[in-house]
């Protein structure tokens, strides 16, 4: 029995590679780090393009002194990009303190602050032996936070010399924009083709409907994948 290619286990962040718009590649360059990872050595075209894009973002992130935000509307791929970029940062030997905030979650959880304290102790040890690599605080869904919480974490990261990377729907004034995620019929087609190929299935409608689907769901690819799930049930 064939599995539904649009089930949650296939479409959750980290299961699909992030696809950059073709126009982004005029910005990307090949040299950033000496990282050895599966993106760099893979013969898969999707992964090679992903590595190229992540390399560019890392170069830009470094220029911003590891303080940035990824902005974009609902379902435009912010979390998908963030998951891939966190993996890239870890391969660059950055320690990551991450949290995913959901609807109405206005404060950073206790577990986050526990990890933050541990990282401060680790950073002090690394400073003493001159092996420091800037740790990065990563907050997915930072627009959920109370303004006071947002100010607090930004100030702490500055004081403690930690980097910070957040996703948000609207820009935060205090930090530079690293990237803005956008959807397009081409990106939707690449995502759908990836899922179908991975699961050995075919699409039950004409490709011309990609544009229509984006209009119907206001550019939200996540919602489109939910709707396609029903076609296979």
Secondary structure by P-SEA (a helix, b strand, c coil): ccccccccccccccccccccccccccccccccccccccccccccaaaaaaaaaaaaaaaaaaaacccbbbbbcccccaaaaaaaaaaaaaaaccccbbbbbccccccccaaaaaaaaaaaaaaaaaaaaccccbbbbbbcccccccaaaaaaaaaaaaaabbbbbbccccccccccccbbbbbcaaaaaaaaaaaaaaacccccccccaaaaaaaaacccaaaaaaaaccccc
